[in-house]
């Protein structure tokens, strides 16, 4: 039973004893005492005034007297108007630390065979380009969310849907055929996804030059700039070839399909390297080349049942005006599918593969409308989780220099970004002397942990719904609200624990209850105990930033304690061992919290 639960039970008993009334758990409102007042927890007494028929101050005093006499957790109290500030006894805090100390996964709830099954989709790359900074935010959010949902007692399936078909894929393929001269990842020394991305950029470069030339011709013939541009884009020979290639692909042309498979395999090998470095993984990967036909089938089924309608040109639409939306295209006049159709097909396959209780899509906020529509359509088509699907909508991420564009080759490549972060971490660590005395292998591993930790933490500490600017230099700082600051605190605690072990000091499984604690020590235990509610809140609100900022506040508080109090030099042996146990548990909670974010913490630094 937690301290809060003990107090709630005692308050209910006290109301019965004092006023002969039955109070409910909901009426017992406990909150953290404000910093300007003495106490740990504050009871709001206003809900009990009708029962006591006395002033707020008198009611609070009577309840305070009762709790002090009957609840061993309460050492003393003070009354501020209608608020009863309760000070918890040192023995109670030590008892709480003991319960945290003996639980290796404190705050995390394991799943059982009957736990709800939550499927989380994230990443969703295209096979015409490497992963970039936008994908980094998506992958880190998706991975952290999966960890947090699992830590709240759910079974989790992590999935990825790869966009491996469509006009954009054909652009890269056509450019490679025209300008590639047989170049391969082996012959060029490039990662496969980078190689294909180069040809996507090449297509756009040649296409723009073609459109510019045609525009000049049409303007000379008397067209306006707007008319000339529209006609030039429609008549571009390069774009026509790309569209013809897509039609051949959909028709199963063996030559086009063979090239498509070969180039996609290059990309997948590149993606796997990036995912491994980033520390993210998937339980099941789906491919739009498999799902779009399933989607067509479900749309035709919906058409037969009267959910959808067909226009004169043969295109299929959904009328969503009854839901306050508009008409949504599901199949084009030429029979080709759109993203919505593919998502319906993917849902069908997933529902056949897994007994999904909840589906979470980690996709940027520019797709809010898409998922609003998808939810309605899946519900119409009979998917049980359709109406309750969650679109984990997040904001865009930019660099201080501004927006990025894949077609123009101005994106920040995920591989380059991670390599740069690791390199910067190594340089910064060396300048600060944090790699002194380590082998090259140890120094390289710590640089990797710190560099990637800086990247992940900087992105995850921001409320996912907000747009953000990622600043590499700011993220690597060893002070302030950064990953390296938290990692360094963890490493500092490990150093203290190693020295204690070398000195033959052992931390017992249970600490004695007769130690007098300082306010700072009690506050740290209270913060450790909060981890349970922080994890629960993050799971309820789908908010990795809540975990990140909790970890920062915890290490900030610990560093103040470390600065103000002796640990290994403390002369009182019992107090020394208590402070070592407190430090060990701070480190444990930091490791668990950062682990939920997918961030490693180094033993040395």
C-alpha positions in Angstrom: 0.0 0.0 0.0 1.4 3.4 -1.0 1.6 6.3 1.5 -1.2 8.0 -0.3 -3.4 4.9 0.0 -2.7 4.7 3.7 -3.6 8.3 4.2 -6.8 8.0 2.2 -7.9 5.0 4.2 -7.1 6.9 7.5 -9.0 10.0 6.4 -12.1 7.9 5.5 -11.9 6.3 9.0 -11.4 9.7 10.6 -14.4 11.2 9.0 -16.5 8.3 10.3 -15.1 8.6 13.8 -15.2 12.4 13.9 -18.5 13.1 12.2 -20.3 9.8 11.8 -20.3 10.2 8.0 -19.2 7.9 5.2 -16.7 9.7 3.0 -15.8 8.2 -0.5 -12.3 7.8 -1.9 -13.1 10.4 -4.6 -13.8 13.0 -1.9 -10.3 12.5 -0.4 -8.2 14.9 -2.5 -4.5 14.6 -1.9 -1.9 16.7 -3.7 1.8 17.5 -3.3 2.3 20.3 -0.8 3.4 23.5 -2.5 7.0 24.4 -2.0 6.3 27.5 0.0 4.6 25.5 2.7 5.9 22.9 5.1 4.7 19.3 4.4 4.8 16.6 1.8 1.1 16.0 1.0 -1.9 18.3 1.3 -5.5 17.3 2.0 -8.2 19.5 0.6 -10.9 19.6 3.4 -13.7 21.5 1.6 -15.5 18.3 0.5 -16.0 17.5 4.3 -17.4 20.8 5.5 -21.0 19.7 5.1 -20.2 16.6 7.2 -18.3 18.5 9.9 -20.6 21.7 9.9 -17.5 23.6 11.1 -15.1 26.1 9.6 -12.4 24.9 7.1 -9.7 25.6 9.7 -11.4 23.7 12.5 -12.3 20.8 10.3 -8.7 20.6 9.0 -7.3 20.7 12.6 -9.6 17.9 13.8 -8.7 15.7 10.9 -5.0 16.5 11.4 -5.3 15.5 15.1 -7.0 12.3 14.2 -4.4 11.4 11.6 -1.5 12.2 13.9 -2.9 9.9 16.5 -4.1 7.1 14.3 -1.9 7.1 11.1 1.7 6.1 11.7 2.7 7.7 8.4 1.9 11.2 9.7 4.6 12.9 11.8 3.1 16.3 12.1 0.7 18.7 10.3 -0.1 22.4 9.7 -3.3 24.1 8.6 -3.5 26.9 6.0 -7.2 27.9 5.6 -9.0 24.8 4.1 -5.8 22.9 3.4 -4.3 20.3 5.7 -0.5 20.0 5.0 0.8 16.7 6.2 4.4 15.8 7.0 5.3 12.2 6.5 7.5 10.4 9.1 11.1 9.5 8.2 10.3 5.8 9.0 7.5 5.9 6.4 9.8 7.3 3.7 12.5 4.6 4.5 9.8 1.9 4.3 8.8 3.3 0.9 12.5 3.4 -0.3 12.8 -0.3 0.9 9.8 -1.2 -1.3 11.4 0.6 -4.3 14.8 -0.9 -3.5 13.5 -4.5 -3.6 11.6 -4.1 -6.9 14.0 -4.2 -9.9 11.2 -3.0 -12.3 9.5 -0.5 -10.0 6.8 1.5 -11.8 6.5 -0.9 -14.7 3.5 -3.2 -15.0 4.2 -6.5 -16.9 1.6 -7.8 -19.4 -0.2 -11.1 -19.1 -1.6 -13.5 -21.7 -5.0 -11.8 -21.3 -3.7 -8.2 -21.4 -5.1 -6.0 -24.2 -3.2 -6.2 -27.5 -2.1 -2.8 -28.8 -0.7 -2.5 -32.3 1.5 0.6 -32.9 2.5 1.6 -36.4 5.5 3.9 -37.0 8.3 4.7 -39.4 6.3 4.3 -42.7 9.2 5.0 -45.0 9.2 5.3 -48.8 11.6 3.1 -50.8 12.7 6.1 -53.0 14.8 7.8 -50.4 16.8 7.2 -47.1 15.3 8.0 -43.7 15.6 11.7 -42.7 15.2 13.9 -39.7 11.4 13.7 -39.9 11.6 9.9 -39.9 13.9 10.1 -36.8 11.2 11.9 -34.8 8.6 9.4 -36.0 10.7 6.4 -35.1 11.8 7.7 -31.8 8.3 8.6 -30.8 6.9 5.3 -32.0 9.5 3.2 -30.2 9.1 5.2 -27.0 5.4 4.9 -27.2 5.6 1.2 -27.7 7.8 0.9 -24.6 5.5 3.1 -22.5 2.3 1.3 -23.6 4.0 -2.1 -22.7 5.1 -0.7 -19.3 1.4 -0.1 -18.6 0.6 -3.7 -18.8 -0.4 -4.1 -22.4 0.8 -6.6 -25.0 2.3 -4.6 -27.9 3.0 -5.4 -31.5 5.2 -2.9 -33.3 4.5 -2.6 -37.0 5.9 -0.7 -40.0 4.1 -0.1 -43.3 6.6 0.4 -46.2 5.5 2.5 -49.0 7.1 0.5 -51.8 4.9 1.3 -54.8 3.6 4.3 -56.6 4.7 7.1 -58.9 7.5 8.3 -56.6 9.1 4.8 -56.6 8.9 4.8 -60.4 10.7 8.1 -60.6 13.8 6.7 -58.9 13.6 3.5 -61.0 13.4 5.5 -64.3 16.2 7.9 -63.3 18.4 4.9 -62.5 17.7 3.4 -65.9 18.4 6.6 -67.7 21.4 8.0 -65.8 22.7 5.2 -63.6 25.0 3.3 -66.0 24.4 0.2 -63.9 25.6 1.7 -60.6 25.0 -0.5 -57.5 25.7 -0.1 -53.8 28.7 -2.4 -54.2 30.2 -0.4 -57.1 29.6 3.0 -55.6 30.3 2.2 -51.9 27.0 3.9 -51.0 24.2 2.5 -48.8 21.4 1.3 -50.9 18.8 3.7 -49.6 21.2 6.6 -50.2 21.9 5.5 -53.8 18.2 5.3 -54.7 17.6 8.7 -53.0 20.2 10.2 -55.3 18.2 9.1 -58.3 15.0 10.5 -56.9 16.8 13.8 -56.7 18.2 13.3 -60.2 14.7 12.7 -61.6 13.4 15.9 -60.1 16.4 17.9 -61.5 15.8 16.6 -65.1 12.0 17.0 -64.8 12.3 20.6 -63.7 14.7 21.4 -66.6 12.2 19.7 -69.0 9.3 21.7 -67.6 11.3 24.9 -67.8 12.1 24.3 -71.5 8.5 23.4 -72.4 7.2 26.4 -70.5 9.4 28.8 -72.5 8.0 27.2 -75.7 4.4 27.6 -74.6 4.8 31.2 -73.3 6.4 32.0 -76.7 3.2 30.6 -78.3 1.1 33.2 -76.3 0.1 31.2 -73.1 0.2 32.8 -69.7 2.8 31.6 -67.2 0.2 29.6 -65.3 -1.3 27.9 -68.4 2.2 27.2 -69.7 3.3 25.6 -66.5 0.2 23.4 -66.3 0.6 22.2 -69.9 4.4 21.7 -69.5 3.9 19.5 -66.4 1.2 17.5 -68.2 3.3 17.0 -71.3 6.7 16.3 -69.7 8.1 13.2 -71.5 9.9 12.2 -68.4 6.8 12.3 -66.2 4.8 10.4 -68.9 7.4 7.7 -68.9 7.2 7.4 -65.1 3.4 7.1 -65.3 3.7 4.4 -68.0 6.1 2.6 -65.8 3.6 2.7 -62.9 0.9 1.2 -65.2 3.3 -1.6 -66.2 4.1 -2.2 -62.6 0.4 -2.5 -61.7 0.0 -4.9 -64.7 2.8 -7.1 -63.3 5.3 -6.4 -66.1 8.2 -8.9 -65.3 10.9 -6.5 -66.4 9.6 -3.5 -64.3 8.8 -5.8 -61.4 12.3 -7.3 -61.5 14.0 -3.9 -61.5 11.6 -2.8 -58.7 12.5 -5.8 -56.5 16.2 -5.4 -57.1 16.3 -1.7 -56.2 13.9 -2.2 -53.2 16.3 -4.8 -51.8 19.1 -2.3 -51.9 16.9 0.1 -49.9 15.8 -2.4 -47.3 19.4 -3.3 -46.5 20.1 0.4 -46.0 17.1 0.8 -43.8 18.1 -2.1 -41.6 21.4 -0.5 -40.9 19.7 2.8 -39.9 17.1 1.1 -37.7 19.9 -0.8 -35.9 21.9 2.3 -35.2 18.8 4.1 -34.1 17.9 1.3 -31.7 14.3 0.7 -33.1 12.8 -2.6 -34.3 9.5 -4.0 -35.5 7.6 -7.2 -34.8 5.9 -7.2 -38.3 6.5 -5.3 -41.5 3.8 -4.8 -44.1 4.3 -3.6 -47.7 1.9 -1.5 -49.6 2.6 -3.6 -52.7 0.8 -6.4 -50.8 -1.9 -4.3 -49.1 -3.2 -2.1 -52.0 -5.0 -5.1 -53.7 -6.6 -6.1 -50.4 -7.7 -2.5 -50.1 -9.3 -2.6 -53.5 -11.1 -5.7 -52.5 -12.6 -4.2 -49.4 -13.6 -1.0 -51.3 -15.5 -3.1 -53.9 -17.1 -5.0 -51.0 -18.2 -1.6 -49.5 -19.5 -0.6 -53.0 -21.6 -3.7 -53.2 -23.1 -3.1 -49.7 -23.9 0.5 -50.6 -21.3 2.2 -48.3 -19.6 3.8 -51.3 -20.7 4.9 -54.8 -19.3 5.0 -58.3 -19.1 8.1 -60.5 -19.6 8.1 -64.3 -15.9 8.0 -64.9 -15.6 4.8 -63.0 -14.0 6.2 -59.9 -15.2 5.0 -56.4 -16.0 7.5 -53.6 -17.3 7.6 -50.0 -19.9 10.1 -49.1 -19.0 11.4 -45.7 -21.2 14.5 -45.6 -23.4 12.7 -43.0 -20.3 12.8 -40.7 -19.7 16.5 -41.4 -16.9 15.8 -43.9 -16.8 15.7 -47.7 -16.6 13.1 -50.5 -13.5 10.9 -50.4 -11.9 9.3 -53.4 -11.1 5.6 -52.9 -10.3 4.3 -56.4 -9.3 6.4 -59.4 -11.1 6.2 -62.7 -8.3 4.0 -64.1 -8.8 1.6 -61.1 -5.6 2.5 -59.3 -5.7 2.9 -55.6 -5.0 5.9 -53.3 -3.4 6.0 -49.8 -6.7 5.5 -48.1 -7.4 2.3 -50.1 -3.9 1.0 -49.1 -4.6 1.8 -45.4 -7.9 -0.1 -45.5 -6.1 -3.1 -47.1 -3.3 -2.9 -44.5 -6.0 -2.9 -41.7 -7.6 -6.0 -43.2 -4.3 -7.9 -43.2 -3.4 -6.8 -39.7 -6.8 -7.7 -38.3 -6.4 -11.2 -39.9 -2.9 -11.5 -38.3 -3.6 -10.3 -34.8 -6.6 -10.0 -32.4 -6.1 -6.2 -32.1 -7.8 -4.4 -29.2 -6.4 -1.0 -30.1 -4.6 0.5 -33.1 -2.2 3.5 -32.8 -0.9 5.2 -35.9 2.2 7.4 -35.3 1.9 9.8 -38.2 2.6 13.6 -38.6 -0.2 16.1 -38.0 -0.5 16.9 -41.7 -2.5 13.6 -41.9 -5.1 14.5 -39.2 -7.9 14.6 -41.7 -6.8 11.3 -43.4 -7.1 9.4 -40.1 -10.4 11.0 -39.2 -11.7 9.6 -42.5 -9.9 6.2 -42.1 -11.5 5.7 -38.7 -15.0 6.2 -40.2 -14.4 4.0 -43.2 -12.9 1.1 -41.1 -15.9 1.3 -38.8 -18.3 1.2 -41.8 -16.4 -1.9 -43.1 -16.8 -3.7 -39.8 -13.3 -3.4 -38.1 -14.0 -3.5 -34.4 -11.2 -1.2 -33.5 -11.9 1.2 -36.4 -13.9 3.8 -34.4 -11.5 3.8 -31.5 -8.2 4.0 -33.5 -5.7 6.4 -32.2 -3.9 8.8 -34.5 -0.8 9.8 -32.5 -0.4 13.1 -34.3 2.9 14.8 -33.9 4.4 18.1 -35.1 7.1 18.6 -37.7 10.7 18.8 -36.9 13.1 21.3 -38.5 16.7 22.4 -38.2 17.6 26.0 -37.3 18.2 26.5 -41.1 14.5 25.8 -41.9 12.4 23.2 -43.8 13.7 20.3 -45.8 12.7 18.9 -49.2 13.4 15.3 -50.3 13.0 16.0 -54.0 15.6 18.8 -53.9 18.0 16.8 -51.8 17.9 19.2 -48.9 16.8 16.8 -46.3 18.9 16.0 -43.3 19.8 12.3 -43.7 19.3 10.2 -40.6 22.6 8.3 -41.0 24.5 11.6 -41.4 22.8 13.1 -38.4 23.5 10.2 -36.1 27.2 10.0 -37.3 27.5 13.8 -36.6 26.0 13.5 -33.2 28.4 10.7 -32.2 31.3 12.6 -33.6 30.3 15.8 -31.7 29.8 13.7 -28.5 33.3 12.4 -28.8 34.8 15.8 -29.3 32.8 17.4 -26.5 33.6 14.5 -24.1 37.3 14.7 -24.9 37.4 18.4 -24.3 35.8 18.0 -20.9 38.1 15.1 -20.0 35.3 12.6 -19.7 37.0 9.9 -21.8 40.3 10.0 -19.9 41.6 6.6 -18.9 39.3 4.6 -21.2 40.3 2.3 -24.0 39.5 3.3 -27.6 36.6 0.7 -27.7 35.1 2.1 -24.5 35.5 5.7 -25.6 33.8 4.9 -29.0 30.9 3.1 -27.3 30.4 6.0 -24.8 30.5 8.5 -27.6 27.8 6.4 -29.4 25.6 6.2 -26.2 26.0 9.9 -25.5 25.6 11.1 -29.1 22.4 9.1 -29.7 21.2 9.8 -26.2 21.5 13.5 -26.9 19.6 13.2 -30.2 16.8 11.0 -28.7 16.3 13.0 -25.6 16.2 16.4 -27.3 13.5 15.2 -29.6 11.5 13.3 -27.0 11.5 15.9 -24.3 9.3 18.2 -26.5 5.5 17.7 -26.4 5.0 15.5 -29.5 2.0 17.6 -30.7 4.2 20.7 -31.1 6.4 21.6 -34.1 10.1 21.7 -33.0 13.5 22.8 -34.1 16.3 20.3 -33.5 19.5 22.0 -32.5 22.4 19.5 -32.5 24.8 21.8 -30.6 22.3 22.5 -27.9 21.4 18.9 -27.5 24.9 17.7 -26.7 25.4 20.1 -23.7 26.4 18.4 -20.5 24.4 20.9 -18.5 20.7 21.7 -18.5 17.7 19.7 -19.8 19.7 17.4 -22.1 20.3 13.6 -22.5 24.1 13.9 -21.7 23.3 15.7 -18.4 21.1 12.9 -17.3 23.5 10.2 -18.5 26.4 11.9 -16.7 24.5 11.9 -13.5 23.8 8.2 -13.9 27.5 7.5 -14.5 28.4 9.7 -11.5 26.2 7.5 -9.3 27.8 4.3 -10.7 31.2 5.7 -9.9 30.1 6.3 -6.2 28.7 2.8 -6.0 31.9 1.2 -7.4 34.0 3.1 -4.8 31.6 1.9 -2.0 32.0 -1.7 -3.2 35.8 -1.4 -3.4 35.7 -0.1 0.2 33.7 -3.2 1.2 30.4 -1.4 1.9 27.4 -3.5 1.1 23.8 -2.1 0.7 21.4 -4.4 2.6 18.1 -5.5 1.1 16.2 -3.7 3.9 17.2 -0.4 5.5 16.6 0.3 9.2 13.6 2.6 9.9 15.2 4.6 12.7 17.3 7.0 10.5 16.4 10.7 10.6 16.2 12.1 7.1 16.7 15.6 5.8 13.9 17.3 3.8 16.0 16.9 0.6 16.3 13.1 1.2 12.6 12.8 1.8 11.9 14.8 -1.3 14.0 12.5 -3.4 12.2 9.4 -2.1 8.9 11.1 -2.9 10.1 11.8 -6.4 11.2 8.2 -6.9 7.8 7.0 -5.8 6.2 9.4 -8.3 7.7 7.2 -11.2 4.7 4.9 -11.0 2.2 7.7 -11.6 4.4 9.3 -14.3 4.6 6.1 -16.3 0.8 5.6 -15.9 0.1 9.2 -17.0 2.5 8.9 -20.0 0.6 5.7 -21.0 -2.8 7.4 -20.7 -1.9 10.6 -22.5 0.6 9.0 -25.0 3.3 11.4 -23.8 6.9 10.3 -23.9 7.9 13.9 -23.0 6.4 13.3 -19.5 8.9 10.6 -18.9 11.8 12.7 -20.3 11.1 15.7 -18.1 10.5 13.6 -15.0 14.0 12.1 -15.5 15.5 15.6 -15.8 13.8 16.8 -12.7 14.9 13.8 -10.8 18.6 14.1 -11.7 18.5 17.8 -11.1 17.2 17.2 -7.6 19.8 14.4 -7.0 22.6 16.7 -8.1 21.6 19.3 -5.6 21.6 16.5 -2.9 25.0 15.3 -4.1 26.4 18.8 -3.8 24.9 19.5 -0.4 25.4 16.1 1.4 28.3 13.7 1.9 27.9 10.1 0.9 31.1 8.1 1.2 32.6 10.6 3.7 29.5 10.6 5.9 30.7 9.5 9.4 27.3 8.0 10.5 27.5 4.5 9.0 23.7 4.0 8.9 23.2 7.3 7.1 26.1 6.5 4.7 24.4 3.2 3.7 21.0 4.9 3.4 22.5 7.6 1.0 24.1 4.9 -1.0 20.8 3.0 -1.3 19.0 6.3 -2.2 21.7 6.9 -4.9 21.4 3.4 -6.2 17.6 3.7 -6.6 17.8 7.1 -8.3 20.1 5.5 -10.8 17.7 2.6 -11.2 14.7 4.8 -11.9 16.8 6.9 -14.3 17.8 3.8 -16.2 14.2 2.5 -16.3 12.9 5.9 -17.4 15.5 6.5 -20.0 15.0 2.9 -21.2 11.4 3.6 -21.9 12.6 6.4 -24.2 15.0 4.0 -25.9 18.0 5.8 -24.4 21.0 3.9 -23.0 22.9 5.1 -19.9 26.7 4.6 -19.6 28.3 2.9 -16.6 31.3 5.2 -17.0 31.7 8.6 -18.4 
